[in-house]
Amino acid sequence: MKNFSFVALDLETTGLDESAEIIEIGLVKFIDGEITDKYQTLLKPSKPISKEIEELTGITNEMLKDKPKWAMIEHDVLDFIGQDFLVAHNASFDSGFISRVTDKLIEKIWVDTYQLAKIALPTIPNYKLADIAQFFNLKIEKYHRAANDAEMAGKILLNLAKTLFKYSPFLIQENIELLQNTNDGLTYILKNVQTKIISKFSYDENIHQGQEQNYSNTALNIKEGSETLKPGGIISSCYNNYEYRVEQVNMLKVVDKAFLENKHAIIEAGTGIGKSMAYLIPALIWAQKKEKKVIIATHTIALQEQLFKKEVPFLEKCFEVKLPVAIIKGRNNYICKRRFEKIKVLKKTESKENIFLIQINNWLSETKYGDKEELNLKKYENEYWHQISSQSETCLARKCPFFYKECLYMKNKRHSEKSNIIITNHALLLQDAKINNKLLPEYDYAIIDEAHNLEEEATEQFATKVDLLKVIKLCNQLCKGKNIGIIDRINFQITSSDNLGNFDLVKENIQIIKDETQILKSKVLEIKELFFNSRISNFDETRITQKERMSPEWICFLEQLDELKNFITSLKVKLVKVISYLDSIEKLEDYNKEMDFIVKIISENIETLNIFLEGKNPNYVYWIASNKGNNFQNLIIFTAPIEIGSILSKNLFNDKKSIVLTSATLSVAGSFDYTIKSLGLKGYDILQFTANSPFNYKNKSLICIPSDIPDPTLTSEDNYTKEIINNIKTILKVAKGGVLILLTSNKMLNKIYYALKKDSNLKDKNILTPGIDGSRTTVIKQLKDNISTVVLGVNSFWEGIDVKGDALTTVIIVKLPFVPPTRPVVAARLDKLKENGEMGFFVYSLPKAILKFRQGYGRLIRDKNDWGALIILDQRIISKNYGKQFLSSLPSQRIIQDTSKKVYNSLEKWVNN
Ligand code: SF4
């Protein structure tokens, strides 16, 4: 560790744009792994700082008024840094700011801990400073202050360097080569690791090794599933304090009956039933008895992982057998080693791509499944992934050198072929249904968990889209010059190898393709310009009805889109020609396969544009989503079926013998009518069952409804928000334990979040929201770990959060979660219902809102010892007639409804008792 010294640096700034200035610098010197010195100072900017920056950093204009300018501290900073290299998290941000005030640090080596973390820890959920710190269990007093963040970046560097020792010297050398001299900082650290200068911190190899259990492969010797759950049964013997739950056994029997009688079933299983055991056990027995495959589909990855990594191993332990269970995801979720090896040797145009490839290279040395889900990729990295993922069009199958042993996709496939239970997700199940069971193994029986999400997921899966940005990327994938695009590489191959044959026709077409991709790219830019400059629409999502199609602006836009479609079609013709000319040349098979893949995507785009431009199908909704961001403008063209029930009925329920739908929320006010209708199950003889939660909601929970908060639809947004903020502040003073605030809009979330953060009376509260304070996972972890945490969240926070005990005792629902009626699919559904003489609000919007409301409420009581209060700040729940339906959809319990003052007094007493 000798001579390994560096300075960690962090800046706080007035903002992110070009005119922003540095307001704080923090430097921390590390020598041989120890902090030896610190330097921190505030700097006076030329303009006052904004409220947001004051709130984010805690640095106020008052604090900055007498502080020096950069010129006055530059000498001290340079002196402190001396000959050391610099370390920062997202270093390009800091080095960019530093280069605006001095050029004396430009030549230094900068190590970016964000990039280093990506390659040393390829699979952690997030790479924000706080998330990596949490991974290493490093504590910090307060983020967003320069000295603290700098110290954390330095400690993270040391931990990351230690972590790199898990990789072989050969792999580290490959990492260095993959960097292609594009990143001095990473190369410097990797070389240091290689030469073991920092070997003092030798890595504990055992940390990441899982324990593999070896069970025999004998058959599951159980005849009656319900016997296993009875006291004294096999399952009870695996628990210390086993609780027999009658409703769990009843649910198991309904699953059994559905399979036996070839019927579909809807089962609502209240929280605490243990529903996954109630369907896994009968599914396993059924699959074995009948030698048939049973598919289990979940909506979230979390549940999929829980089933595969927790529930199945638990059952294997109980039954002492290896169970024939496999996970299947879409093929493009798995890596194609052959494509990866090809990409590795190409020169990269973006250094981000080099980092991505090293991350993949390191991950490949440890992954068992090669599933991209392990990587938590960002949006731009998904584009890179697309070039290395397994695809049927690009696969060489038996001709591939990896086919028999190393191909992880093939390994997973072979395993799933031998398995009777296949765990998958809604998306793949629906894609498979869309194309006649060509993706999953043949099956007749399925269990769909988290089925309350099936309608939304099916709408998405049966929709088609053309992403204009992706069209440009596709053009770049074909032709980018410098031997990078596929066409460029083909061109290089045929012009440099005399012995491949005569390629005059190919060369002619290649030139045309090169020209046409350029024209296509400019055509896309023209269309985007037309859309954004003409202000044809001010919405993020614009539904295109027949009315729009008649207006002059839209006529012009659609004509342009039609022209674009013609260009794409022409390009496809040339590509197909080139493919057919090269078809017989084995040496070019790789390229041809890649071209096949691109032609497939292009064909799908043409088909979608045809449907969109025609726009005549009354059962379809057409819309354009626009992103108006400053650096990134994009348009996505969508088409989707308005009503999904008949499609599910035809493609899924008609085809299968028995499908069991289950979730904690499938009924509205005790009826499954909405679920049956929306999923296309009307007319089937279905089993319906509700397994009530074993929890004592009456004694353990309280519902509070303050009656004096204005109706959100009858008051201004500002007044309403102010009122809500005041109420939340009072609730937070009364509440004991963790609090979850559920919202329906990001705009309102931000207003409430900053108002709470600013309030000095709430200094002892750990107020968090994802995006600002870390990822969803990090924020939920803090809610679990620290009982003074208050989390604000939208959408995904309404479900899937399982926090028990004092860590979550209060759930606040700010507004009833109605879907915005302006969203294209929602608007089209409401119009359709109106056409059919139905009241869209009551048959669609209301039941959907109630199901989501029940999901939100479900976050409160997670086990039999749990307790807590639900506070509903939307007075429509009492002032409107439909409000009763929300309340009657919840399990029976105590409700307090009064003025806010009285409600919060009662809440305080209840909490203290
Ligand atoms: S067998 Fe197919 S998917 Fe697997 S590595 Fe080879 S080409 Fe890729």
Residues whose N, C-alpha, C, O or C-beta is under 5 A from the ligand:
A	BS01	SF4	C336 K337 R338 S390 T394 C395 L396 A397 C400 F402 F403 C407 Y409
